[in-house]
Amino acid sequence: MSDAKRPEAKKPEAKKDQNLVVIKVCKMAENMADIAVKTMIEGLEQSNDLHQAADYVKKKFEADKFVDEASGEKISTKGVWHCCIGRKFGAFVTFAEGNYIQFYYRQLCVIIWKSS
């Protein structure tokens, strides 16, 4: 089985699934980290293909249309974003200050970062 495919599963419930997230490194604001986790879960709900889920996250961040739920203020995500989702990979990335998160969701490692 390819690392890019996940077995079929029931659609996750977003709030319940956020309890399955373990953040390892977070160099971004808390509201941005919440958005990153929610967006990644949405991406996995959209497709069982990890490449498509990573592409979904990248496109959502580059669209620059996030709004903070608490304050209602627009959160700027302008720039070039990258996303890696998988089980077995190594990474060494250069990121714009305050724009990096690495977390585990179930058995998947997720890295989202913005280039300078």
Secondary structure, 3 states (H helix, E strand, C coil): CCCCECCCCCCCCHHHHHCCEEEEEEECCHHHHHHHHHHHHHHHHHCCEHHHHHHHHHHHHHHCCEECCCCCCEECCCCCEEEEEECCCCCCCCCCCCCEEEEEECCEEEEEEECC
